[in-house]
Structures are given as structure tokens and as C-alpha cells.
Amino acid sequence: MKRLYEIPENKNIKLYIEDKVVIFGHLDGLYSYCWLEEDKNKIVHIKATTLFEEYKDGYKMVGE
């Protein structure tokens, strides 16, 4: 498992969160700057310490 801050930034890595796919942009302090894969105008902020595990072609959220 990895914390979000351990995942490479600016690589357009997919994050699977519940039933959504979020693209990881970069960290901005304690939170991230991400967007929904289906709509780049919908911005998502995820806490940098959120836990992820490798999943398909990206990472799946497993906890905080």
C-alpha cells in the first residue's frame, strides 16, 4: 500500500475511488489536485495521506 503522497505526480495516474475514476494531477500541500476522468472540469481534492493499493492500471483507495 502507498499513501497518495508516495504516488508519482503529473503522470495522469488513475485513482479508483468507489465507483469513480479520478486522474491524479499533483499535490498542493496536504491535498491533491485531481479531476474526474469523465469530466476534466470536475475537480477533486484528496488528502495526501489517503491509502491506495495497486489496482488494474492505477491505484484503488483503501482508507485514510
C-alpha positions in Angstrom: 0.0 0.0 0.0 1.0 3.6 -0.6 -0.1 7.0 0.7 -1.1 9.4 -2.1 2.0 11.4 -1.5 4.1 8.4 -2.5 2.4 8.0 -5.9 4.2 9.9 -8.8 2.7 13.2 -9.6 1.9 14.7 -13.1 1.7 11.2 -14.7 -2.1 11.1 -15.1 -2.4 8.1 -12.9 -5.8 6.7 -12.4 -7.2 6.5 -8.9 -10.3 4.3 -8.4 -12.5 5.7 -5.6 -15.8 4.0 -5.1 -17.5 4.0 -8.5 -15.5 6.9 -10.0 -12.1 7.1 -11.8 -10.1 10.1 -10.8 -6.9 11.3 -12.5 -4.1 12.3 -10.1 -2.5 15.6 -11.1 -0.3 16.8 -8.2 -0.2 17.6 -4.5 -0.7 21.1 -3.3 0.1 21.0 0.4 -2.0 18.5 2.3 -4.4 17.9 -0.5 -4.2 16.9 -4.1 -5.4 18.4 -7.3 -7.3 15.7 -9.4 -10.2 15.6 -11.8 -12.8 13.1 -12.8 -11.8 11.0 -15.9 -15.2 11.5 -17.4 -15.2 15.3 -16.9 -12.0 17.3 -16.5 -13.9 20.3 -15.3 -14.9 18.4 -12.1 -12.0 18.9 -9.7 -11.4 16.5 -6.8 -9.2 17.1 -3.7 -7.9 14.0 -1.9 -6.0 14.1 1.3 -2.3 13.4 0.8 -2.2 10.7 3.5 -5.0 8.6 1.9 -4.1 4.9 1.4 -4.1 3.3 -2.0 -3.2 -0.1 -3.3 -2.2 -1.1 -6.9 -5.3 -1.9 -8.9 -5.8 -2.5 -12.6 -3.9 0.3 -14.4 -3.7 2.6 -11.4 -4.5 2.6 -7.7 -7.6 1.9 -5.6 -8.4 3.8 -2.4 -8.4 1.5 0.6 -8.6 4.0 3.5 -7.3 7.1 5.2 
